[in-house]
């Protein structure tokens, strides 16, 4: 198998027929229709996406559908799909047709020299808050997961099979695909593309899911926040020492000056707030470690359709 295309599916029952039509038309144009597989993972979508996928497996022999037992999240659904992928090259894309299948050929061509290829969109067709949040996430990624500053982390990307082998070794319940890729290679290529309007309906990402993705990156693939806590602790320690020296000198120079309760309360509240913030951060790390130890599942496959034989790694 030369190419595996893995797509997480959620609330897309009206998009799936057109998505499969465009994918197979592009694969036929590239001469890959007989050497490719489409692995679509239904992340326990509340609409009729799974029923549509099952019916489409009867129309498209290269379609393999996976249905998860509950909603695990986009990155977990991708990890499930990667477990079934057997292609020399793997393409990841969204299910809303904002990622045009027309760029699959360019992605695969880039993999002839490099290990990974990301798609960079010239203008994203998203709400303003989501674009701003995505830019902030990319800025943090430069420091948290050692992302090259000129690289935009897009969900539309492709990588070679040895990167796939490295990614699926991660068994934790909170995968962050881009973090797993970046720690596996530095041979990365970027292509530019046009970001299309969603075929129909509204996007599934909201503020809660965006924050969840940020926390996965921050606490699952980096100790930078803990190091930041140490730096801020040292800074506040030095400020406290300087404050004590200032108060002592001021008292010696002006014995009649009464210390103010306002300044004391302000300092106590500021220091206490910083302490509680980083206690919560440490708690987040400890909580994720606890869930890892207790083997919280990354995903659970309920059923599959379109497979001639089970290819999931045991």
C-alpha positions as CSV (number, residue, x, y, z in Angstrom):
1,X,0.0,0.0,0.0
2,X,1.6,3.3,-1.1
3,X,-0.7,5.8,0.7
4,X,-3.0,5.7,3.7
5,X,-5.3,8.7,4.3
6,X,-6.5,9.0,7.9
7,X,-9.5,11.2,8.7
8,X,-11.3,11.7,12.0
9,X,-15.0,12.1,11.5
10,X,-17.5,14.0,13.7
11,X,-20.9,15.5,12.7
12,X,-20.2,15.0,9.0
13,X,-22.9,12.8,7.7
14,X,-23.8,15.3,5.0
15,X,-20.2,15.9,3.9
16,X,-19.0,12.3,3.8
17,X,-20.4,11.3,0.3
18,X,-18.8,14.3,-1.3
19,X,-15.6,13.8,0.6
20,X,-15.2,10.2,-0.6
21,X,-16.1,11.3,-4.1
22,X,-13.4,14.0,-4.2
23,X,-10.8,11.8,-2.5
24,X,-11.1,8.9,-4.9
25,X,-11.2,11.2,-7.9
26,X,-7.9,12.7,-6.8
27,X,-6.4,9.3,-6.1
28,X,-7.4,8.1,-9.5
29,X,-5.8,11.2,-11.1
30,X,-2.6,10.4,-9.3
31,X,-2.7,6.8,-10.3
32,X,-3.0,5.7,-6.7
33,X,-6.6,4.4,-6.6
34,X,-5.5,0.8,-6.4
35,X,-2.6,1.4,-4.1
36,X,-4.3,3.5,-1.4
37,X,-6.6,3.2,1.6
38,X,-9.0,5.6,3.2
39,X,-9.3,5.1,6.9
40,X,-12.1,7.2,8.4
41,X,-12.6,7.1,12.2
42,X,-16.0,8.0,13.6
43,X,-15.4,9.6,17.0
44,X,-18.8,8.6,18.3
45,X,-20.5,11.3,16.3
46,X,-24.1,12.0,17.5
47,X,-25.4,12.3,14.0
48,X,-25.7,9.5,11.4
49,X,-22.0,9.6,10.3
50,X,-21.4,6.0,11.2
51,X,-24.4,4.7,9.2
52,X,-23.2,6.8,6.2
53,X,-19.7,5.4,6.5
54,X,-20.9,1.8,6.6
55,X,-23.0,2.3,3.5
56,X,-20.0,4.0,1.7
57,X,-17.8,1.0,2.3
58,X,-20.1,-0.9,-0.1
59,X,-19.4,1.7,-2.8
60,X,-15.6,2.3,-2.2
61,X,-13.4,-0.8,-1.9
62,X,-10.5,1.2,-0.5
63,X,-12.6,2.7,2.4
64,X,-12.1,1.3,5.9
65,X,-14.3,2.7,8.6
66,X,-13.7,2.6,12.3
67,X,-16.3,3.4,14.9
68,X,-15.1,4.4,18.4
69,X,-17.1,3.5,21.5
70,X,-17.2,7.1,22.9
71,X,-16.0,10.5,22.0
72,X,-12.3,10.5,22.7
73,X,-11.3,13.6,20.8
74,X,-9.7,14.4,17.4
75,X,-6.1,13.4,18.2
76,X,-7.2,10.1,19.9
77,X,-9.3,9.3,16.8
78,X,-6.3,9.9,14.6
79,X,-4.2,7.6,16.8
80,X,-6.9,4.9,16.3
81,X,-6.7,5.4,12.5
82,X,-2.9,5.2,12.5
83,X,-3.1,1.8,14.2
84,X,-4.8,0.5,11.0
85,X,-2.7,2.4,8.5
86,X,-0.4,0.3,6.4
87,X,0.8,2.7,3.7
88,X,4.3,3.8,2.9
89,X,3.0,7.4,3.3
90,X,0.3,8.6,5.6
91,X,-1.9,11.7,5.0
92,X,-3.9,13.4,7.8
93,X,-6.7,15.7,7.0
94,X,-10.0,17.0,8.3
95,X,-13.5,15.8,7.2
96,X,-15.0,19.1,6.3
97,X,-13.4,19.5,2.9
98,X,-11.7,22.7,4.0
99,X,-8.6,20.6,3.3
100,X,-8.7,20.1,-0.5
101,X,-7.8,16.6,-1.7
102,X,-6.1,18.4,-4.7
103,X,-3.0,18.9,-2.5
104,X,-2.4,15.2,-1.7
105,X,-0.1,14.8,-4.7
106,X,2.0,17.8,-3.5
107,X,2.3,16.3,0.0
108,X,3.4,12.9,-1.3
109,X,5.9,14.5,-3.6
110,X,7.4,16.4,-0.7
111,X,7.9,13.1,1.2
112,X,10.3,11.9,-1.5
113,X,13.0,14.0,0.2
114,X,11.7,14.8,3.7
115,X,10.0,12.8,6.5
116,X,7.0,15.2,7.1
117,X,5.2,17.8,5.1
118,X,2.8,20.3,6.7
119,X,0.3,22.4,4.7
120,X,0.4,26.2,5.4
121,X,-2.8,28.0,4.6
122,X,-2.6,31.5,3.0
123,X,-5.9,32.6,4.6
124,X,-7.8,30.5,7.0
125,X,-11.6,30.4,6.7
126,X,-12.2,30.3,10.5
127,X,-13.8,32.7,13.0
128,X,-11.4,35.4,14.3
129,X,-11.1,34.0,17.8
130,X,-10.1,30.6,16.4
131,X,-7.4,32.1,14.1
132,X,-6.1,34.1,17.0
133,X,-6.1,31.1,19.3
134,X,-4.3,29.0,16.6
135,X,-1.6,31.6,16.2
136,X,-1.2,31.7,20.0
137,X,-0.9,27.9,20.1
138,X,1.7,28.0,17.4
139,X,3.7,30.7,19.3
140,X,3.7,28.5,22.4
141,X,4.6,25.4,20.5
142,X,7.9,27.1,19.4
143,X,8.9,27.1,23.1
144,X,7.1,24.0,24.4
145,X,7.7,21.4,21.8
146,X,10.7,23.0,20.0
147,X,8.7,23.8,16.9
148,X,10.7,25.7,14.2
149,X,9.4,29.3,14.3
150,X,8.6,29.4,10.6
151,X,6.5,26.2,10.7
152,X,2.7,26.4,11.1
153,X,1.3,23.3,12.7
154,X,-1.6,22.4,10.5
155,X,-4.0,19.4,10.9
156,X,-3.4,18.8,7.1
157,X,-0.1,17.0,6.8
158,X,1.6,13.9,5.6
159,X,4.5,11.7,6.9
160,X,6.4,8.6,6.0
161,X,5.7,5.2,7.6
162,X,8.7,5.3,10.0
163,X,7.2,8.4,11.5
164,X,3.9,6.6,11.9
165,X,5.7,3.8,13.6
166,X,7.3,6.3,16.1
167,X,3.9,8.1,16.7
168,X,1.9,5.0,17.5
169,X,4.4,3.9,20.2
170,X,2.8,6.6,22.4
171,X,0.3,4.8,24.7
172,X,-0.8,7.7,26.9
173,X,-4.5,8.9,27.0
174,X,-3.7,12.4,25.9
175,X,-1.9,12.3,22.5
176,X,-0.8,15.4,20.7
177,X,0.0,14.4,17.1
178,X,2.2,17.4,16.2
179,X,4.2,17.0,19.4
180,X,4.8,13.3,18.6
181,X,5.9,14.2,15.1
182,X,8.3,17.0,16.1
183,X,10.1,14.8,18.6
184,X,10.6,12.1,15.9
185,X,12.3,14.1,13.1
186,X,13.5,17.5,12.0
187,X,13.3,16.8,8.3
188,X,10.1,18.8,7.7
189,X,8.8,20.4,4.5
190,X,6.0,23.0,4.1
191,X,3.7,23.7,1.1
192,X,1.2,26.5,0.7
193,X,-2.4,25.9,0.0
194,X,-5.8,27.6,-0.1
195,X,-8.1,27.0,2.8
196,X,-11.6,26.3,1.5
197,X,-15.0,27.1,3.1
198,X,-16.5,24.3,5.1
199,X,-18.7,22.2,2.7
200,X,-21.7,22.4,5.0
201,X,-22.6,23.0,8.7
202,X,-20.4,24.5,11.4
203,X,-17.0,23.6,12.7
204,X,-16.8,21.3,15.8
205,X,-13.9,23.0,17.6
206,X,-15.0,25.4,20.4
207,X,-13.1,27.3,23.0
208,X,-13.1,24.3,25.4
209,X,-11.5,21.9,22.9
210,X,-9.0,24.5,21.9
211,X,-7.9,25.0,25.6
212,X,-7.8,21.2,26.0
213,X,-5.5,20.9,23.0
214,X,-3.2,23.6,24.5
215,X,-3.1,21.8,27.8
216,X,-2.1,18.5,26.0
217,X,0.8,20.3,24.4
218,X,1.9,22.2,27.5
219,X,1.6,19.4,30.1
220,X,2.0,16.2,28.0
221,X,5.0,17.0,25.9
222,X,7.0,19.6,27.8
223,X,8.4,20.5,31.2
224,X,8.7,24.1,30.2
225,X,5.8,25.3,32.4
226,X,7.5,23.7,35.5
227,X,10.7,25.5,34.6
228,X,8.8,28.7,34.2
229,X,7.4,28.1,37.7
230,X,10.9,27.9,39.1
231,X,12.0,31.1,37.3
232,X,9.0,33.0,38.6
233,X,9.5,31.6,42.1
234,X,13.1,32.8,42.1
235,X,12.0,36.3,40.8
236,X,9.4,36.6,43.5
237,X,11.9,35.4,46.1
238,X,14.4,38.2,45.0
239,X,11.6,40.8,45.0
240,X,10.5,39.7,48.5
241,X,14.1,40.0,49.7
242,X,14.5,43.5,48.2
243,X,11.2,44.5,49.8
244,X,12.4,43.3,53.3
245,X,15.6,45.3,52.8
246,X,13.7,48.3,51.8
247,X,11.3,48.1,54.8
248,X,14.2,47.7,57.2
249,X,16.2,50.6,55.7
250,X,13.1,52.8,55.6
251,X,12.3,52.0,59.2
252,X,15.8,52.9,60.3
253,X,15.8,56.2,58.4
254,X,12.3,57.2,59.4
255,X,11.4,55.6,62.7
256,X,8.0,57.4,62.8
257,X,6.8,55.8,59.6
258,X,4.1,53.2,60.2
259,X,4.1,50.1,58.0
260,X,1.0,50.0,55.8
261,X,-1.4,47.1,55.8
262,X,-2.4,47.7,52.2
263,X,1.1,46.9,50.9
264,X,1.4,43.8,53.1
265,X,-2.0,42.4,51.9
266,X,-1.2,43.2,48.3
267,X,2.1,41.3,48.5
268,X,0.5,38.3,50.3
269,X,-2.3,38.1,47.8
270,X,0.1,38.3,44.8
271,X,2.4,35.6,46.2
272,X,-0.5,33.4,47.2
273,X,-2.1,33.7,43.7
274,X,1.2,32.7,42.0
275,X,1.5,29.7,44.5
276,X,-2.0,28.5,43.8
277,X,-1.5,28.8,40.0
278,X,1.6,26.7,40.0
279,X,0.2,24.2,42.5
280,X,-2.6,23.7,40.0
281,X,-0.1,23.2,37.2
282,X,1.8,20.6,39.2
283,X,-1.5,19.0,40.0
284,X,-2.3,18.8,36.3
285,X,1.0,17.0,35.7
286,X,0.3,14.6,38.6
287,X,-3.2,14.0,37.3
288,X,-2.0,13.0,33.9
289,X,0.7,10.8,35.4
290,X,-2.0,9.1,37.5
291,X,-4.2,8.5,34.5
292,X,-1.3,7.0,32.6
293,X,-0.4,4.7,35.4
294,X,-4.0,3.5,35.6
295,X,-4.1,2.8,31.9
296,X,-6.9,5.2,30.9
297,X,-7.6,4.0,27.3
298,X,-6.4,6.2,24.4
299,X,-9.4,4.9,22.4
300,X,-11.8,2.0,22.3
301,X,-12.9,0.6,18.9
302,X,-16.5,-0.5,19.0
303,X,-16.8,-1.8,15.4
304,X,-15.1,-1.7,12.0
305,X,-16.4,-1.9,8.4
306,X,-14.8,-2.4,5.1
307,X,-11.8,-4.5,6.4
308,X,-11.0,-7.8,4.8
309,X,-8.9,-8.6,7.9
310,X,-8.1,-6.9,11.1
311,X,-4.9,-4.8,10.8
312,X,-5.0,-3.1,14.2
313,X,-1.7,-3.5,16.1
314,X,-2.3,-5.9,19.0
